[in-house]
Amino acid sequence: MRDSAAHFEIDVDDGILKLVAVGDWRVRFIKGLDERLRDFADDSVGRDLIIDMSGVEHLDTTGAMMLQRTFYACDSRSDASQITGANEAHQALMAQIRDHLGPCHIAPFHPNAFRGMLDRLGRGVENTYKAAIELLEFVGYTLSVAARVLVNPKRMRWTSTVHHMEEAGLDALPIVGLMSFLIGAVVAFMGAKILQLFNADIFTVELVGISVLREFGVLLAAILVAGRSGSAFTAQIGSMKIREEIDAMRVLGLDPIEVLVLPRVIALVIMLPVLAFAAAMLGMIGGGLVAWLAMDISPALFIARTQETIVLNHFWAGLIKAPFFAFVISIIGCFQGMEVEGSAESLGQRTTLSVVQALFMVIVLDAFFAMFYLEIDF
């Protein structure tokens, strides 16, 4: 074993350096040669070099890399420089190593902070544009699958849909109801403090009714569902992507959009209006309780004032937004889950993106509806 250890000899033939490699050039037999070869390459830069491999018994990628690196480190362009004596197997390995011996590309350093900021901003805009296009493609494909299922209802997975209705809808009712109750109470309390300065305590009823029914109820429900159910959709589908279960579905001839995405979208579109309705009612109850305790507005007076002054349009203005919020939240959650690339780090990043993008789109849609209602006087 010791006699076959790798070593090399240096010779000069007609003024050309000649490196004769001998022995077993596998990783466990070439200890200590790396530093000697680097020193030799540093001293031989610009000179012609012949590497004779006729004495090499065995060779692996480590040995081949060291020999190829030494050959190219001399940086000679002459035809006299060559590698000789290698058998066919060693020649193939040396050629394979040669194709992957290039230096790593290092990102250029930006000494100018303003240029660096512009570069980062440009890359961000480009990535956002590409992500928006991919999301629109995903929306279009999902709608086409929904149309296909609508034509053939037997393809609809009702069991999965009902399961997600319970998981994403009914299970979220306690936290949505509690938060809406507290928000209604806070709105009534803050309004009472201000309106008392003008002896207009009774208008707290209008403040709570319009704000909760029109905005806070559905918006709070959508935000909580985006953080709870939207991220759960991403985590569930992303975990299946990591375990290659989605690839297995495709092998079996199943469409992951039809099996995984469509039931979640339909479930959330059905359940978010229910959650928004519950949130609005509990927000009104919270506001009415504070009005009773802080301003002596009895529940009967609160209900009568609500019926007299708050038109039904405010209720429908909030509830109409719920299916649109649900569609956006579920689509983004499922899209980010499908984009997971096979690692726990990617799963965490996509889950975070899912929540952030869903919240952003909910706020944008809410602003759009506000302007639309203003234009049509609704």
C-alpha positions in Angstrom: 0.0 0.0 0.0 2.8 2.4 0.9 4.8 1.6 -2.3 1.8 2.5 -4.5 1.4 6.0 -2.9 1.2 8.8 -5.3 4.3 10.8 -6.1 5.8 12.8 -8.9 9.2 13.6 -10.4 10.3 16.7 -12.2 12.5 16.5 -15.2 13.6 18.8 -18.1 13.5 17.5 -21.6 14.8 19.9 -24.3 14.1 22.9 -22.2 10.5 21.8 -21.5 9.4 20.9 -17.9 8.2 17.4 -17.5 6.1 16.2 -14.6 6.1 12.4 -14.3 3.1 11.2 -12.1 3.6 7.8 -10.6 1.5 5.5 -8.3 -2.0 5.5 -7.0 -3.5 9.0 -7.5 -6.7 8.4 -5.5 -7.7 10.6 -2.6 -6.4 8.4 0.2 -2.9 8.1 -1.4 -2.2 11.8 -2.3 -1.8 13.3 1.1 0.8 16.0 1.2 1.0 16.4 -2.6 -1.4 19.4 -2.9 1.0 21.9 -1.4 4.0 20.7 -3.4 2.0 20.8 -6.6 0.8 24.4 -5.9 4.4 25.5 -5.2 5.6 23.8 -8.4 2.8 25.6 -10.4 3.7 29.0 -8.9 7.3 28.5 -9.9 6.4 27.4 -13.4 4.0 30.0 -14.5 4.4 30.8 -18.3 6.6 27.7 -19.0 5.7 24.8 -21.3 4.8 21.7 -19.3 4.4 18.0 -20.2 2.6 15.8 -17.7 3.4 12.1 -18.2 0.7 9.9 -16.7 2.0 6.5 -18.0 3.0 5.6 -14.4 -0.4 6.3 -12.9 -2.0 3.1 -11.7 -5.3 4.4 -10.4 -7.0 7.8 -10.7 -10.1 9.5 -9.1 -11.6 12.9 -9.5 -9.3 14.4 -6.7 -6.1 13.3 -8.4 -7.4 14.3 -11.8 -8.3 17.7 -10.5 -4.9 18.3 -9.0 -3.1 17.3 -12.2 -5.4 19.4 -14.5 -5.1 22.4 -12.1 -1.3 22.1 -12.2 -1.3 21.9 -16.0 -3.5 25.0 -16.5 -1.8 26.9 -13.7 1.4 27.1 -15.8 -0.7 29.3 -18.2 1.3 28.2 -21.3 -0.4 28.5 -24.7 2.2 26.5 -26.6 1.4 23.3 -28.4 4.4 21.8 -26.6 2.4 21.7 -23.4 0.4 18.5 -23.2 -0.7 15.6 -21.0 0.6 12.2 -22.3 0.6 8.6 -21.3 -3.0 8.4 -19.9 -5.1 5.3 -20.7 -8.6 5.7 -22.1 -10.4 5.7 -18.7 -7.9 8.3 -17.3 -8.3 10.4 -20.4 -12.1 10.5 -20.0 -11.8 11.5 -16.4 -9.3 14.2 -17.1 -11.5 15.6 -19.9 -14.5 15.6 -17.6 -12.5 17.5 -14.9 -11.2 20.0 -17.5 -14.7 21.0 -18.4 -15.5 21.9 -14.7 -12.2 23.5 -13.7 -13.3 27.0 -14.5 -13.2 29.6 -11.7 -16.3 30.5 -9.8 -18.0 33.7 -10.9 -18.0 36.3 -8.2 -20.6 39.0 -8.2 -19.1 42.4 -9.0 -18.6 44.7 -6.1 -20.6 48.0 -6.2 -18.5 50.7 -4.5 -21.3 53.2 -5.3 -24.1 52.9 -2.8 -26.6 54.6 -5.1 -25.8 52.3 -8.0 -26.2 49.3 -5.7 -29.6 50.6 -4.5 -30.7 51.0 -8.1 -29.5 47.6 -9.0 -31.3 46.0 -6.1 -34.5 48.0 -6.9 -34.3 46.9 -10.6 -33.9 43.3 -9.7 -36.8 43.6 -7.2 -39.1 45.0 -9.9 -38.0 42.3 -12.4 -38.7 39.6 -9.8 -42.0 41.1 -8.9 -43.1 41.2 -12.6 -42.1 37.6 -13.2 -43.9 36.5 -10.0 -47.1 38.4 -11.1 -47.0 36.7 -14.5 -46.6 33.3 -12.9 -49.5 34.0 -10.4 -51.8 35.1 -13.3 -50.9 31.9 -15.2 -51.8 29.9 -12.0 -55.1 31.8 -11.7 -56.0 31.1 -15.3 -55.1 27.4 -15.1 -57.1 27.1 -11.8 -60.2 28.8 -13.5 -59.9 26.4 -16.5 -59.8 23.4 -14.1 -62.8 24.8 -12.3 -64.7 25.1 -15.6 -63.8 21.5 -16.4 -65.1 20.3 -13.1 -68.3 22.5 -13.5 -69.0 20.7 -16.7 -68.4 17.3 -15.1 -69.4 17.6 -11.4 -68.5 14.0 -10.7 -64.8 15.1 -10.7 -65.4 17.4 -7.8 -63.9 16.2 -4.5 -66.6 17.0 -2.1 -65.1 15.2 0.9 -61.9 17.2 0.6 -63.9 20.4 0.1 -66.0 19.8 3.2 -62.9 19.0 5.2 -61.3 22.3 4.3 -64.5 24.1 5.0 -64.3 22.9 8.5 -60.6 23.4 8.9 -60.3 26.8 7.3 -63.8 28.1 8.3 -65.4 26.7 11.3 -62.2 26.2 13.2 -61.3 29.8 12.7 -64.7 31.1 14.0 -63.6 31.4 17.7 -60.5 33.6 17.0 -62.4 35.7 14.4 -65.4 36.1 16.7 -63.3 37.1 19.7 -61.2 39.6 17.7 -64.2 41.2 16.1 -66.0 41.5 19.5 -63.0 43.3 20.9 -62.6 45.6 17.8 -66.2 46.5 18.0 -65.8 47.3 21.7 -62.7 49.4 21.1 -64.3 51.4 18.3 -67.3 52.1 20.5 -65.1 53.1 23.4 -62.9 55.4 21.4 -65.9 56.9 19.6 -67.7 57.6 22.9 -64.7 59.5 24.3 -64.7 61.8 21.3 -68.5 62.2 20.8 -69.0 63.0 24.5 -67.2 66.2 23.9 -70.0 67.3 21.5 -72.8 65.8 23.6 -73.4 63.4 20.7 -73.1 60.1 22.5 -76.0 58.5 20.6 -74.1 58.7 17.3 -71.8 56.0 18.7 -74.4 53.6 17.3 -73.9 54.9 13.7 -70.1 54.8 14.2 -70.0 51.2 15.3 -72.6 50.0 12.9 -71.2 51.5 9.7 -67.5 50.8 10.5 -68.0 47.2 11.6 -70.6 46.2 9.0 -68.9 48.0 6.1 -65.2 47.5 6.8 -63.9 46.1 10.1 -65.9 42.8 10.1 -65.0 41.5 6.7 -61.5 43.0 6.7 -60.6 41.5 10.1 -61.9 38.1 9.1 -59.9 38.2 5.9 -56.7 39.2 7.7 -57.0 36.5 10.3 -57.8 33.9 7.6 -54.9 35.0 5.5 -52.5 34.5 8.5 -54.1 31.3 9.6 -55.5 29.4 6.6 -53.5 30.9 3.8 -50.2 30.0 5.4 -51.7 26.6 6.3 -52.4 26.0 2.6 -48.8 26.9 1.7 -47.4 24.7 4.4 -49.6 21.7 3.5 -49.0 21.8 -0.2 -45.3 22.7 0.2 -44.8 19.7 2.5 -46.3 17.4 -0.1 -44.0 19.0 -2.7 -40.9 18.3 -0.5 -42.0 14.6 0.0 -42.6 14.3 -3.8 -46.3 13.4 -3.3 -47.3 15.9 -6.0 -45.0 14.2 -8.5 -46.5 10.9 -7.5 -50.0 12.4 -8.3 -48.9 13.4 -11.7 -47.5 9.9 -12.3 -50.9 8.4 -11.4 -52.6 10.7 -13.9 -54.1 13.1 -11.2 -54.1 16.8 -11.7 -52.7 18.5 -8.5 -54.8 21.6 -9.2 -58.0 19.6 -9.3 -57.0 17.5 -6.3 -55.3 20.0 -4.0 -56.0 23.6 -5.1 -59.7 23.6 -6.2 -61.2 22.1 -3.0 -59.3 24.7 -0.9 -60.4 27.6 -3.1 -64.0 26.6 -3.1 -64.0 25.9 0.7 -62.6 29.3 1.5 -64.9 31.2 -0.9 -67.9 29.5 0.8 -66.7 30.0 4.4 -65.2 33.5 4.4 -68.6 35.2 3.9 -69.9 33.1 6.9 -66.9 34.3 9.0 -67.4 37.9 7.8 -71.1 37.7 8.8 -70.2 36.3 12.3 -67.5 38.9 12.7 -69.9 41.8 11.9 -72.5 40.5 14.3 -70.1 40.0 17.1 -68.5 43.4 16.4 -71.9 45.0 16.8 -72.5 43.1 20.0 -69.1 44.3 21.4 -69.9 47.9 20.5 -73.4 47.6 21.9 -72.0 46.2 25.2 -69.6 49.1 25.6 -72.3 51.6 24.7 -74.5 50.1 27.4 -71.8 50.1 30.1 -70.0 53.3 29.3 -72.8 55.6 27.9 -76.0 54.1 29.4 -77.4 53.3 25.9 -79.6 50.3 26.5 -79.5 47.3 24.2 -83.1 48.1 23.1 -82.2 51.6 22.2 -79.0 50.5 20.5 -81.0 48.0 18.3 -83.7 50.5 17.6 -81.2 53.2 16.6 -79.4 50.7 14.4 -82.6 49.8 12.5 -83.5 53.4 12.0 -80.2 54.9 10.9 -78.1 52.2 9.3 -79.3 51.0 5.9 -78.9 47.5 4.7 -76.5 48.6 2.0 -73.7 48.9 4.6 -74.1 45.2 5.5 -74.1 44.1 1.9 -71.1 46.4 1.1 -69.0 44.4 3.5 -70.3 41.0 2.7 -69.9 41.3 -1.1 -66.1 41.7 -0.6 -65.7 38.4 1.3 -65.7 36.0 -1.7 -63.1 38.1 -3.5 -60.9 38.2 -0.5 -61.3 34.5 -0.1 -60.3 33.8 -3.7 -57.2 35.9 -3.5 -56.1 34.4 -0.1 -56.6 30.8 -1.2 -55.0 31.2 -4.7 -51.9 32.9 -3.2 -51.6 30.3 -0.5 -51.8 27.4 -2.9 -49.6 29.1 -5.5 -46.8 29.6 -3.0 -47.1 26.0 -1.8 -46.7 24.8 -5.4 -43.6 27.0 -5.7 -41.7 25.3 -2.8 -38.4 23.9 -4.2 -37.8 20.9 -1.9 -36.2 22.3 1.2 -37.3 23.4 4.7 -35.8 26.8 4.1 -37.8 27.2 0.8 -41.0 26.1 2.7 -40.5 28.8 5.3 -39.8 31.5 2.8 -42.9 30.6 0.7 -45.1 30.5 3.8 -43.9 34.0 4.8 -44.5 35.2 1.2 -47.9 33.7 1.2 -49.0 35.7 4.3 -47.4 39.0 3.1 -48.8 38.8 -0.4 -52.3 37.8 0.8 -52.5 40.7 3.3 -51.2 43.1 0.6 -53.8 42.0 -1.9 -56.6 42.1 0.6 -55.8 45.7 1.4 -55.5 46.6 -2.3 -58.9 45.0 -3.0 -60.5 46.7 -0.1 -59.2 50.1 -1.4 -60.6 49.2 -4.8 -64.0 48.4 -3.4 -64.0 51.6 -1.4 -63.4 53.7 -4.5 -65.9 51.6 -6.5 -68.6 52.1 -3.9 -67.9 55.8 -3.8 -68.3 56.1 -7.5 -71.7 54.2 -7.6 -72.8 55.8 -4.3 -73.4 52.4 -2.6 
